[in-house]
Amino acid sequence: MARTDNLAAEIWLQCFHHLDHCDLASLSSVCRHFQGLCQPLLFRDLGFRVQKRRDIAEHARLSTIRLEQLATSRHVACVRSWAFRLQKGGRHTPYPQVAQTYSAAINVFCSTLSTYHHLRSLTIHGLAIDDQLRQTLASLPRITDLSLWDSIVLARTGPLLALRSFHLSVSSFGSSQTTAPNQPLRLVSPETLLSLSIDGSSEANALLRTLTRQGTASQLSSLTITLSDVIVDTLFQFLEECPSLTEVAITRASVLTYALPHLPPSAASSLQTFTGPHSVAEAFTLGRPLTSITLLGVHDMHGGALSSSIQSLPPSLRTLSAEMHVGRIHEIAAIIAERFQELEELQLVLLAWDPDHVSVDTPPEQRMARLLPVVTVDDVDSSPFVVRFLACSLSHWSLTLARKFYPTYIPSPSRPA
């Protein structure tokens, strides 16, 4: 019975209606009674991943055989999700046998992908999207979710994919194949997109510029992107074509050599949630009735930059999360309390210790008292890297303090009795 807790909910529902309690004691009995139900669930979510192991060539060879057998079996109609991951550098290893098995796996996957007519979600790691593979993707009638990780898009034009969710992460690792940085990338239709994620700026310009020219992304509600100088103008133009956008996440802002202009009023006018570095928050949030903001990154030990960023945020906020240096918690908290009268949830991530407030010589029982005199320790997370505290002194806030620390920092207090 120990392994039956991993069964899908669909099977448990049938068990309670059609099986005796004695039969439930055996996983094999359950599977035997519901073979017709178990097998489709078994093949619903598939994955191909070659692990880092000594017998990698043999493992890849056996996996390739399974790919061939599955493509010709009746279970191919059960597959709804595929994740095909290759180990980085596997195809370019100096060992011929390993390289051969990798090539065989890629060929079998690409040649049989078109047989999965009920496929809805596809994740690909480490493949070049050439004309043949792109045509195959376009032939899948039900696919709505596509993620391309560490992939190179060689086929720049072709049939547009009517996706609801699309992720693109471009990498040239281990490959001499390159694409022109300004060459248009016509891959997805903006009319159906609900969620778009782009990691890296090498293809962001090409994809965003092409989507802008294709027309309004009327249904797009979520955008996640890496920000840099080279894509700022293109990104702002694209956001003007996103009237339904409610969530923007900037994973990182790299190589920003100048202050960002404010987002035009006509761009992302429905924005409600923003996540990103505090250095660019004002550009995206000014004049918009946002309700939730997460500020990432602290580069000013004295908290001046963070203070300015918080003061520029819309006062209508209900949820605020920010990373900050622990020594400035009272200063920042005072600014927050004065500006955000409707705030309901506050999370402060403490990134470092200020020696002016706490030193290594401070007795353990006094460290938290000196550091956070207004906060009562209510709960301690079991995570070794993040410790959470809930405050009892703030009547209208749900306050969470999460402290990130490393071995050289002061250890966390023990769980209260």
C-alpha positions as CSV (number, residue, x, y, z in Angstrom):
1,M,0.0,0.0,0.0
2,A,3.0,2.3,0.5
3,R,3.3,3.0,-3.2
4,T,-0.4,3.5,-4.0
5,D,-0.3,7.1,-2.8
6,N,1.4,8.0,-6.1
7,L,-1.6,6.9,-8.1
8,A,-3.5,9.5,-10.1
9,A,-6.7,11.0,-8.7
10,E,-8.7,9.4,-11.6
11,I,-7.7,5.9,-10.4
12,W,-8.5,6.6,-6.7
13,L,-11.9,7.8,-7.7
14,Q,-12.7,4.5,-9.5
15,C,-11.2,2.5,-6.6
16,F,-13.6,3.9,-4.0
17,H,-16.6,3.0,-6.3
18,H,-15.6,-0.4,-7.6
19,L,-13.0,-2.1,-5.4
20,D,-13.2,-3.9,-2.1
21,H,-10.9,-2.5,0.7
22,C,-8.9,-5.8,0.6
23,D,-8.0,-5.1,-3.1
24,L,-6.7,-1.7,-2.2
25,A,-4.0,-3.2,-0.1
26,S,-2.1,-4.2,-3.3
27,L,-0.9,-1.8,-6.0
28,S,-0.9,-4.7,-8.5
29,S,-4.6,-5.4,-7.8
30,V,-5.5,-1.8,-8.4
31,C,-3.6,-1.7,-11.7
32,R,-5.0,-5.1,-12.8
33,H,-8.6,-4.0,-12.2
34,F,-8.1,-0.7,-14.0
35,Q,-5.6,-1.5,-16.7
36,G,-7.6,0.4,-19.3
37,L,-7.4,3.5,-17.1
38,C,-3.9,3.2,-15.8
39,Q,-2.2,2.7,-19.1
40,P,-3.4,6.0,-20.7
41,L,-2.4,7.9,-17.5
42,L,1.0,6.2,-17.6
43,F,1.7,7.5,-21.1
44,R,0.1,10.9,-20.6
45,D,3.3,12.8,-19.6
46,L,6.5,11.5,-21.2
47,G,10.1,12.6,-20.9
48,F,13.4,11.7,-22.5
49,R,16.5,12.7,-20.5
50,V,20.0,11.2,-20.7
51,Q,21.5,11.4,-17.2
52,K,25.1,12.0,-16.4
53,R,26.2,8.4,-15.8
54,R,29.0,6.1,-16.8
55,D,26.8,3.9,-19.1
56,I,25.4,7.0,-20.9
57,A,25.7,5.4,-24.3
58,E,23.8,2.3,-23.3
59,H,21.1,4.3,-21.6
60,A,20.6,6.5,-24.6
61,R,20.5,3.5,-26.9
62,L,17.7,1.8,-24.8
63,S,15.8,5.1,-24.6
64,T,16.0,5.4,-28.4
65,I,14.5,1.9,-28.8
66,R,11.6,2.8,-26.5
67,L,11.0,5.9,-28.6
68,E,10.7,3.8,-31.7
69,Q,8.4,1.3,-30.1
70,L,6.1,3.9,-28.6
71,A,5.6,5.7,-31.9
72,T,4.1,2.5,-33.4
73,S,2.1,1.5,-30.4
74,R,-1.5,2.3,-29.6
75,H,-0.4,4.3,-26.6
76,V,0.8,7.1,-28.8
77,A,-2.7,8.5,-28.7
78,C,-2.5,8.9,-24.9
79,V,0.5,11.2,-24.9
80,R,-0.4,14.8,-23.9
81,S,3.0,16.2,-22.8
82,W,6.5,15.6,-24.0
83,A,9.8,16.8,-22.5
84,F,12.9,16.0,-24.6
85,R,16.1,16.9,-22.9
86,L,19.6,16.3,-24.1
87,Q,22.7,16.6,-21.9
88,K,24.8,19.6,-22.9
89,G,27.7,18.6,-25.0
90,G,26.5,15.0,-25.5
91,R,26.3,15.3,-29.3
92,H,29.8,16.8,-29.4
93,T,31.6,14.4,-27.1
94,P,34.9,12.9,-28.2
95,Y,33.5,9.4,-27.7
96,P,32.1,8.2,-31.0
97,Q,29.6,5.7,-29.5
98,V,28.0,8.4,-27.3
99,A,27.8,10.8,-30.1
100,Q,26.2,8.2,-32.3
101,T,23.5,7.3,-29.8
102,Y,22.7,11.0,-29.3
103,S,22.3,11.5,-33.0
104,A,20.1,8.4,-33.2
105,A,17.9,9.6,-30.4
106,I,17.5,13.0,-32.0
107,N,16.6,11.5,-35.4
108,V,14.0,9.1,-33.9
109,F,12.4,11.9,-31.9
110,C,12.2,14.3,-34.8
111,S,10.9,11.7,-37.2
112,T,8.2,10.3,-34.9
113,L,7.0,13.6,-33.3
114,S,4.3,14.0,-35.9
115,T,2.6,10.8,-34.7
116,Y,1.6,12.4,-31.4
117,H,-1.7,13.9,-32.7
118,H,-3.1,14.6,-29.2
119,L,0.1,16.3,-27.9
120,R,-0.7,19.6,-26.1
121,S,2.6,20.5,-24.4
122,L,6.1,20.1,-25.7
123,T,9.4,21.0,-24.0
124,I,12.6,20.8,-26.1
125,H,16.1,21.2,-24.7
126,G,19.2,21.5,-26.9
127,L,17.8,21.0,-30.4
128,A,18.2,23.2,-33.5
129,I,14.8,24.1,-34.9
130,D,15.3,23.5,-38.6
131,D,12.7,23.5,-41.5
132,Q,11.8,19.9,-41.0
133,L,11.2,20.1,-37.3
134,R,9.3,23.4,-37.7
135,Q,7.0,21.8,-40.2
136,T,6.5,18.9,-37.8
137,L,5.5,21.3,-35.0
138,A,3.0,23.0,-37.3
139,S,1.5,19.6,-38.1
140,L,0.5,19.0,-34.4
141,P,-3.1,20.1,-34.3
142,R,-3.6,20.4,-30.5
143,I,-0.3,21.8,-29.3
144,T,-0.8,24.9,-27.2
145,D,2.3,25.0,-25.0
146,L,5.8,25.1,-26.4
147,S,9.1,25.6,-24.6
148,L,12.4,25.8,-26.4
149,W,15.4,25.7,-24.0
150,D,19.0,26.1,-25.1
151,S,17.8,25.9,-28.7
152,I,18.7,27.6,-31.9
153,V,15.9,28.6,-34.3
154,L,17.3,28.1,-37.8
155,A,14.0,28.1,-39.6
156,R,13.1,31.8,-39.3
157,T,9.9,31.7,-41.4
158,G,7.2,29.2,-41.9
159,P,3.7,28.3,-40.6
160,L,2.8,30.2,-37.5
161,L,2.0,28.2,-34.4
162,A,-1.3,29.0,-32.6
163,L,0.1,28.7,-29.1
164,R,-1.2,29.8,-25.7
165,S,2.1,29.7,-24.0
166,F,5.6,30.1,-25.5
167,H,9.1,30.1,-23.9
168,L,12.3,30.7,-25.8
169,S,15.8,30.4,-24.4
170,V,18.5,30.6,-27.0
171,S,22.0,29.2,-26.6
172,S,24.8,28.4,-29.0
173,F,26.5,25.9,-26.6
174,G,28.4,23.3,-28.5
175,S,27.1,24.3,-31.9
176,S,28.6,26.3,-34.7
177,Q,25.2,27.1,-36.1
178,T,24.3,30.7,-35.8
179,T,21.6,33.1,-37.0
180,A,21.7,36.7,-37.9
181,P,20.8,38.8,-34.8
182,N,18.4,41.1,-36.7
183,Q,16.8,38.5,-38.9
184,P,13.0,38.4,-38.4
185,L,11.7,35.4,-36.4
186,R,8.2,34.4,-37.4
187,L,7.3,31.5,-35.2
188,V,4.1,32.1,-33.2
189,S,0.9,33.9,-33.8
190,P,0.3,36.9,-31.4
191,E,-3.5,36.5,-31.6
192,T,-3.6,33.3,-29.5
193,L,-0.7,34.0,-27.0
194,L,-1.6,34.2,-23.3
195,S,1.9,33.8,-21.9
196,L,5.3,34.7,-23.4
197,S,8.7,34.1,-21.9
198,I,12.1,35.1,-23.5
199,D,15.4,34.3,-21.8
200,G,18.3,36.2,-23.3
201,S,18.4,39.2,-25.6
202,S,20.0,37.6,-28.6
203,E,16.6,36.6,-30.1
204,A,14.3,38.9,-28.0
205,N,14.7,41.7,-30.5
206,A,13.9,39.6,-33.5
207,L,10.9,37.9,-31.9
208,L,9.4,41.0,-30.3
209,R,9.8,43.1,-33.5
210,T,8.2,40.4,-35.6
211,L,5.3,40.0,-33.2
212,T,4.7,43.8,-33.2
213,R,4.5,43.9,-37.0
214,Q,2.1,40.9,-37.0
215,G,-0.5,42.8,-35.1
216,T,-2.1,43.2,-31.7
217,A,-1.4,40.5,-29.0
218,S,-5.0,41.0,-27.8
219,Q,-5.0,38.0,-25.4
220,L,-1.5,38.2,-23.9
221,S,-1.7,38.5,-20.2
222,S,1.8,37.5,-18.9
223,L,5.3,38.5,-20.1
224,T,8.6,37.3,-18.7
225,I,11.8,38.7,-20.2
226,T,15.4,39.6,-19.7
227,L,16.0,43.3,-20.1
228,S,19.0,45.0,-21.8
229,D,19.8,48.1,-23.7
230,V,19.4,46.5,-27.1
231,I,15.7,45.5,-26.6
232,V,14.3,48.4,-24.6
233,D,12.8,50.3,-27.5
234,T,11.5,47.1,-29.2
235,L,10.0,46.0,-25.9
236,F,8.2,49.2,-25.3
237,Q,6.8,49.2,-28.8
238,F,5.6,45.6,-28.3
239,L,3.9,46.5,-25.0
240,E,1.7,49.0,-26.9
241,E,0.2,46.1,-28.7
242,C,-0.7,44.3,-25.5
243,P,-4.0,45.8,-24.2
244,S,-4.7,42.8,-21.9
245,L,-1.3,42.4,-20.3
246,T,-1.7,42.2,-16.5
247,E,1.7,40.7,-15.4
248,V,5.3,41.6,-16.3
249,A,8.3,39.9,-14.9
250,I,11.9,41.2,-15.6
251,T,14.1,38.3,-14.7
252,R,17.2,40.5,-14.8
253,A,18.2,43.8,-16.2
254,S,21.7,43.4,-17.7
255,V,23.9,46.0,-19.4
256,L,21.6,48.9,-18.8
257,T,23.8,52.0,-19.3
258,Y,21.2,54.7,-19.1
259,A,18.0,55.5,-17.1
260,L,15.0,53.9,-18.7
261,P,12.3,56.1,-20.1
262,H,8.8,55.7,-18.7
263,L,6.5,53.3,-20.4
264,P,4.1,55.2,-22.7
265,P,0.6,55.5,-21.2
266,S,-0.9,53.5,-24.1
267,A,1.4,50.5,-23.4
268,A,0.2,47.8,-21.0
269,S,-2.5,49.9,-19.6
270,S,-4.1,47.0,-17.7
271,L,-0.9,46.1,-15.9
272,Q,-1.5,44.8,-12.3
273,T,1.5,42.8,-11.3
274,F,5.2,43.7,-11.7
275,T,8.3,41.7,-10.8
276,G,11.8,43.0,-11.5
277,P,14.8,44.9,-10.3
278,H,14.0,48.0,-8.3
279,S,16.2,50.0,-10.6
280,V,13.7,49.7,-13.5
281,A,10.4,49.5,-11.5
282,E,9.5,53.1,-11.9
283,A,9.7,52.9,-15.7
284,F,7.0,50.2,-15.8
285,T,4.8,51.1,-12.9
286,L,4.4,54.9,-12.9
287,G,0.8,56.0,-13.5
288,R,-0.6,52.5,-13.4
289,P,-2.9,51.1,-10.7
290,L,-0.8,48.1,-9.9
291,T,-1.8,45.9,-6.9
292,S,1.2,43.7,-6.6
293,I,5.0,44.4,-7.0
294,T,8.1,42.4,-6.3
295,L,11.4,44.3,-6.3
296,L,14.5,42.3,-6.9
297,G,18.2,43.1,-6.3
298,V,19.9,45.5,-3.9
299,H,23.1,47.3,-4.8
300,D,23.1,50.2,-2.4
301,M,24.3,49.3,1.1
302,H,22.6,52.4,2.5
303,G,19.2,51.7,1.0
304,G,19.0,55.0,-0.8
305,A,18.1,53.6,-4.2
306,L,15.5,51.2,-2.8
307,S,13.9,54.0,-0.8
308,S,13.6,56.1,-4.0
309,S,12.1,53.2,-5.9
310,I,9.5,52.4,-3.2
311,Q,8.5,56.1,-3.0
312,S,7.8,56.1,-6.7
313,L,5.5,53.1,-6.6
314,P,1.7,53.6,-6.9
315,P,0.0,54.0,-3.5
316,S,-2.7,51.5,-4.5
317,L,-0.5,48.5,-3.8
318,R,-1.9,45.6,-1.8
319,T,1.1,43.2,-2.1
320,L,4.7,44.3,-1.9
321,S,7.8,42.1,-1.8
322,A,11.3,43.6,-1.7
323,E,14.9,42.5,-1.2
324,M,16.9,44.8,1.1
325,H,19.9,45.0,3.5
326,V,18.8,44.1,7.0
327,G,20.2,47.2,8.6
328,R,17.7,49.5,6.8
329,I,14.6,47.5,7.6
330,H,13.2,50.2,10.0
331,E,13.8,53.0,7.5
332,I,12.2,51.2,4.7
333,A,9.3,50.0,6.8
334,A,8.6,53.6,7.8
335,I,8.4,54.7,4.2
336,I,6.1,51.7,3.3
337,A,3.8,52.4,6.3
338,E,3.4,56.0,5.3
339,R,2.9,55.5,1.6
340,F,0.8,52.4,1.2
341,Q,-2.4,52.7,3.2
342,E,-4.1,49.8,1.5
343,L,-1.2,47.4,1.8
344,E,-2.3,43.9,2.9
345,E,0.7,41.7,2.4
346,L,4.4,42.7,2.8
347,Q,7.4,40.4,2.3
348,L,10.9,41.7,3.0
349,V,13.9,39.5,2.0
350,L,16.9,40.4,4.1
351,L,20.1,39.9,2.1
352,A,22.9,40.8,4.5
353,W,23.8,41.6,8.1
354,D,24.7,45.2,9.1
355,P,27.6,45.2,11.6
356,D,26.3,48.4,13.1
357,H,23.3,46.5,14.4
358,V,24.5,42.9,15.0
359,S,28.0,41.5,15.3
360,V,29.3,37.9,15.5
361,D,30.1,38.5,19.2
362,T,26.5,39.3,20.0
363,P,25.0,36.4,22.2
364,P,22.6,34.3,20.1
365,E,19.6,35.0,22.3
366,Q,20.1,38.8,21.7
367,R,20.8,38.8,18.0
368,M,17.2,38.7,16.8
369,A,16.1,41.1,19.6
370,R,18.6,43.7,18.5
371,L,17.9,43.1,14.8
372,L,14.1,43.0,14.8
373,P,12.8,44.5,18.0
374,V,9.3,44.9,16.7
375,V,9.0,41.4,15.2
376,T,7.8,38.4,17.1
377,V,9.2,35.0,15.9
378,D,6.1,33.0,15.0
379,D,7.4,30.4,12.6
380,V,10.7,29.1,11.3
381,D,10.9,27.6,7.9
382,S,12.7,24.2,7.7
383,S,14.7,25.4,4.7
384,P,18.4,25.8,5.4
385,F,18.6,28.9,3.3
386,V,15.4,30.9,4.0
387,V,14.0,31.6,7.5
388,R,10.5,33.2,7.7
389,F,9.1,35.3,10.5
390,L,5.5,36.5,10.9
391,A,5.0,39.8,12.7
392,C,2.3,40.2,15.4
393,S,2.6,44.0,15.9
394,L,1.2,45.1,12.5
395,S,-2.6,45.1,12.6
396,H,-3.4,45.4,8.9
397,W,-0.4,43.7,7.3
398,S,0.5,40.1,6.8
399,L,4.3,40.6,7.1
400,T,6.9,38.0,6.2
401,L,10.6,38.5,6.7
402,A,12.7,36.0,4.8
403,R,16.4,36.1,5.5
404,K,18.9,34.6,3.0
405,F,22.2,33.7,4.6
406,Y,25.4,31.9,3.8
407,P,27.8,29.9,6.1
408,T,29.8,33.0,6.9
409,Y,26.7,34.8,8.2
410,I,25.2,34.6,11.7
411,P,23.2,31.3,12.1
412,S,19.5,31.4,12.3
413,P,17.7,31.1,15.7
414,S,16.3,27.8,16.7
415,R,12.6,27.0,16.4
416,P,10.7,28.3,19.4
417,A,9.1,25.8,21.7
